[in-house]
């Protein structure tokens, strides 16, 4: 439930930024990634019509650019649950700087 709430909040935050044509405030990369992950991993399981997908082979690739983005691949075959491959986490910005600091690379 907490993940759904965070994704829902991210959705409204992003929508307002687009409507108001604002570039700020930016959310943390991890927040963006968590929201995109929620929508791309959990929603296909809920939205899939098993009867219609019974004899279907489908691959959907969703690529989101920018901080926290990546490429998610969703495959459905023979009416089974969708299998979703998430992109590897690539630290950027403040996350990368914090990791470098912990490793003694300042």
C-alpha positions in Angstrom: 0.0 0.0 0.0 2.9 2.4 0.8 4.4 1.7 -2.6 1.1 2.5 -4.4 0.7 5.7 -2.4 4.2 6.8 -3.3 3.7 6.1 -7.0 0.3 7.8 -6.9 1.9 10.9 -5.3 4.7 10.9 -7.9 2.1 10.7 -10.7 0.3 13.9 -9.4 3.6 15.7 -8.8 4.8 15.0 -12.4 1.4 15.9 -13.8 1.4 19.3 -12.1 5.0 20.0 -13.2 4.0 19.3 -16.8 0.8 21.3 -16.7 2.5 24.3 -15.1 5.6 23.9 -17.4 7.9 23.9 -14.4 11.3 22.2 -14.2 11.4 22.2 -10.4 11.2 20.8 -7.8 12.8 17.6 -9.0 12.2 14.5 -7.0 15.1 12.1 -6.0 16.1 9.6 -8.7 15.2 6.8 -6.3 11.6 8.2 -5.9 11.2 8.4 -9.7 12.5 4.9 -10.2 10.3 3.4 -7.5 7.2 5.0 -9.0 8.1 3.9 -12.5 8.9 0.4 -11.2 5.5 0.2 -9.4 3.6 1.1 -12.5 5.6 -1.2 -14.8 5.8 -4.2 -12.5 2.5 -4.2 -10.7 0.0 -2.7 -13.1 0.4 -5.3 -15.9 -0.5 -8.1 -13.4 -3.8 -6.4 -12.5 -4.7 -5.2 -16.0 -4.1 -8.4 -17.9 -7.2 -10.0 -19.4 -6.2 -13.7 -19.0 -8.9 -15.0 -21.4 -7.8 -12.6 -24.2 -4.1 -13.3 -23.5 -4.6 -17.1 -23.5 -3.2 -17.5 -27.0 -1.1 -14.3 -27.2 2.6 -13.6 -27.4 3.3 -9.9 -26.4 6.4 -8.0 -25.6 6.1 -4.3 -24.5 9.2 -2.2 -24.0 8.9 1.0 -22.1 11.9 3.4 -22.0 11.9 6.4 -19.7 14.7 8.9 -20.1 16.1 11.2 -17.4 17.1 10.7 -13.8 15.6 7.5 -12.3 14.5 6.2 -15.7 15.4 3.1 -17.6 14.0 0.5 -19.8 11.4 -2.0 -18.5 10.5 -5.0 -20.6 7.1 -6.8 -20.1 6.4 -10.2 -21.7 3.2 -12.1 -21.8 2.8 -15.6 -23.3 0.0 -18.0 -23.4 -2.1 -16.2 -20.8 0.5 -16.5 -18.0 1.4 -13.7 -15.6 3.4 -11.0 -17.2 7.2 -11.2 -16.6 8.8 -7.8 -16.2 12.5 -7.1 -16.4 13.5 -4.0 -14.6 16.6 -2.0 -15.7 19.7 -2.1 -13.6 20.1 0.7 -11.1 22.6 3.2 -12.3 23.5 5.7 -9.5 23.4 9.3 -10.7 23.7 12.7 -9.2 23.5 12.9 -5.4 23.3 9.1 -5.1 26.5 8.6 -7.1 28.3 11.4 -5.1 27.2 9.7 -1.8 28.5 6.3 -3.0 31.8 7.9 -4.0 32.1 9.6 -0.6 31.5 6.3 1.3 34.2 4.7 -0.9 36.7 7.5 0.0 36.6 9.0 -3.6 35.8 12.6 -2.8 
